[in-house]
Amino acid sequence: MARVGVFICWCGANIASTVDMEKVTEAAAKLPHVVYATNYKYMCSDPGQKTILDAALEHKLDGIVVAACSPRMHEPTFRAVAAEAGINPYRMQMANIREQCSWVHGDVDEATAKAVDAVRMMVARVAQSLALEPIKVPVTKRALVIGGGIAGIQAALDVADGGVETILVERTPSIGGKMAGLDETFPTLDCSQCILTPKMVDASRSELIKLYTYCEVEKVDGAVGNFKVTIRKKAKYVNTELCNGCGDCWHKCPYKKIPSEFDFGVGNRTAIYVPFPQAVPNIPVIDRETCVFFKTGKCRACEKFCLRGAIDFEQEDEFEEVEVGAIIVATGYDLLDHTQMGEFRYGAIPDVITGLQFERMSSASGPTEGKILRPSNGEEPKVVVFVHCVGSRDENYKEYCSKICCMYSAKHAVILKHRIHDAQAYLFYIDVRAGGKGYEEFWKRACVEEGAEYLRGRVSRVYDEGGKVIVEGQDTLSGEQVEVAADLVVLATAVVPAKGSEELARILGISTDKDGFFNEAHPKLRPVDTATGGIFLAGCCQAPKDIPESVAQGSAAASKTLGLLSKEDITREPTVAVVDPLICTGCWNCVNVCPFGAPEKSEITITVDGKKVTRAVSNINEAKCEGCGLCVATCPGNCIDQRGFSDDQVYAEIGGYLERVRAAKNSD
Amino acid sequence: MATIREELQAAVKKLFDDDKIDYFVGYAEDYGHTFPAILTKDSDPSRLTFDRKSYDNLANFLPELRGSRVGLICKQCEVRTLNVLAAEEQVERDKLVVVGVPCPAMLDPRKLTEGAADLDSLDESYWQEKCRRCLERNTPLADVFVGERVSTPTPAEGWPLLEEVEKMSAEERLAWWRRQMSLCIRCYACRLACPLCYCHQCFVEDNKPQWIDKSVAPENNLHYHIIRAVHLAGRCIECQECSRVCPVGIPVDVLNNVLSRDFAERFGYVSGETAETQPALTRYERDDKEDFIL
């Protein structure tokens, strides 16, 4: 018989008001294996913990059941108490009589009966629990950052600053992300590129940061502390060792009319290109899809004019496997594809553009060199309508607020006034959300000092007539219909997760919310972690964010990463799967279903009927097992069991519950 | 079938002489019965045969011979089994020599009367049900083929008994199963005959926890047969050996057939259809149907 102590917590009135503490204690004391049972107002408090400690020593306990809140809250607390009392922490079990009992029931008798059930089940379980020792795994002291926008750059810089080697993977030819394309930034109106490019240069200069531009993460194996990541290095068709970024190739490329992705189609690029002049690295790539040589087999102009012989049409995608201890995901955002939103006629009327296209136009280094022009005729617009919440806060598209649009639209109105003094900005808004330092002051400035006209209401229709874009909407403050004949309409389109996020979530084994943004482990207390150990989030891939927030989260993720990688080894839960090699038939179902590559094909030699037989059997690599239980459930021969959740424990637990059913039957 | 017999014996002798195989799994004839036989180099191949009573699924012997070079006679049933076993890595295909045969369709022993005259001439009404559904009677992908190729009639659709059972009301069906299960003596012949039941330790023998009650009672028997059917879900190749060997004549395969049909309908999946077919339940496709998840 085990010697189990049961400690029942009131949680103030949280549990005690619905569950009869004395009755539960009395019932617990009578259970098999139980040598001591008591209750206390706050078991997690210092005196509460001392109660457990004293009782454990006095009654020579070898197992503990704490009937209190969810183990998600205080399991570590009570495991530590058990360890202090010389009891294996895995012989401490919590019976959840708060979240799953007192909080969801009103009737005292029924809630008390259920609490007794929970205690009985956990006592039966503890009696079957084996002592487990935590598994220690050495940590790979290297980090991976996916996405080279401002959040990713900041994270990489901070991790490198902590002395840890960092791999920064970016799928476009240059780091910089969306921020590199912005004009001035709210609320201070400092130039985006002027504050970003020094960081880009720092990242490329850092000895500890390895830039993997034009690369994508293909596959991720392993787990926290030891990930194996396969990176696809897309063929650039340019030898990066030889190229010095002189630019001869892209100046000579005959195919110049390709809409530039970096400029969101406002400007064009060549088939061999760097996305923008300050690109890091300043090495061009050939876009296979648009290159004339790849299409027709003729041209090779870039090759002819390259004095260093850096063009290499033979290149192929390469794969490199890297080992890292932690991963920071900073994949950023895209704008909602709103060509389908008929009311704004985006794509149909050239003078309807997105906020990001406006940024490229007003950016001094953009395709129009900072001139704001109507795409239809190249003239300066005098009346510009900015539409807030295009696809955001709209139950037909995205319910959430995209957060940055109010501020950047106000900024656009200000920039418009600065560049074209006699221009008038109209802004259709639902609410102005300006909850940041200096933000409220900024939009007030747009309104009062810069003369922007704010119209509270939604736009109902946009159409072109006589060379103007007519915007119809309602001013809900005056209650009147408004019609503005605009030269240019700028849509503040909803921010959505970057293309490919869903696929990346699958590769990384992290979850997304209903809108496709990556889920944080806890919305308030763990906003940077994911539920998967060793994978952290930064920037807009988690939710729409502005630059300071993205930078802050990048630094936060870096700090989490450094915390993890500062350890020599990490302790992993010993609740891993184990194979009984004597009954394993080597069907490898476990190998096939395991998301972590933990089951490995191995062999044993045993004696069967006096004959030596070598059998192929599965063996679980404890360092990789996350204890998810998939293999345990899949094994057709039931030869895999999970420590801490063994069949014996689970059956004992169920048996503990069935005691009540049996008792009820007997009393009938 | 004198010719196929001779051809087969010659082929097997050659395989041993050329040192291609360590074992040969085939059928031998004795006392008017055809039964499985495992030959080594030193065995006498003269009793080897292949006829319409070559019932046993020979792939059943492969997991035990894992690691050795084995030649075996393969009907369509064995080929499908082999594909499943290879996908589950119970056999190494490159260590096997598949001896193909033209399958004349196996006879249903329950339909044969004592001393039936000419077995070769018996018509479709004497066939085993599975043979009416056979997709290819000449062994596909055979390494060696013996005998004359035969034509394959258009396969029949569905299983008559399954359809009959499904026509019953729920109460009738339960009563029918109860009656069947009351016959079961738990001899586990169905398990032994099944080429895909190869666990070293069956759930039936587990006693900690004890999954099912071992005593012979209709409920326990049904429990056993249902779990067995579920363990074969997406794997059973419908060779009907379980039903054939049942000493009390329970059509156990009805349970398997309904699951196979579900897999075909829901996933377009036929177990062991080709050598490339992967196990259905451990394979994950992003567009897998999930409409059965409530």
Interface residues (C-beta under 8 A of the other chain):
Chain A: L582 I583 C584 T585 G586 C587 W588 N589 N592 V593 T614 A616 T634 P636 G637 N638 C639 D647 D648 Y651
Chain B: P63 R66 G67 E88 E89 Q90 Y198 C199 H200 Q201 F203 D206 K208 P209 H231 P279 L281 T282 R283 Y284
